Amino acid sequence: MSYLVFVEPGLLAMQDRAKPLADWRPVTADEGWRSPPRREQFVPVRVVSAPGEPVRVAQATERGSGSHLAGRMARATGLVRVPDATTEVSAGDTVLYRALEA
């Protein structure tokens, strides 16, 4: 996750190929969760919609994100980027998603 969030954008910027948020696309949250105030968060999620439907995502782990939950990251198909000004994501909200798989 750190590579996608910090290393890759830095390498692209050094090559003058930076595309901020280029790989992040809007999708719909299938469930709600809280996010810490004044802290940008990258939440591991899994796609819960059927193929061909608009993409809906839910948290990949039952207790949000954190390094102590690294083993549960295997369930994640992507990350949702929650801005630092957002303290709660509700079901039906549009969120930015980046797939972890091609």
Buried (B, 14 or more C-beta within 10 A) or exposed (E): BEEBBEEEBEEBEEEEEEEEEEBBEEBBBBBEBEBEEEEEBBBBBBBBBEEEEEBBBBBBBEEBBEEEBEEBBEEBBBBBBBEEEBEEBEEEBEBBBBBBEE
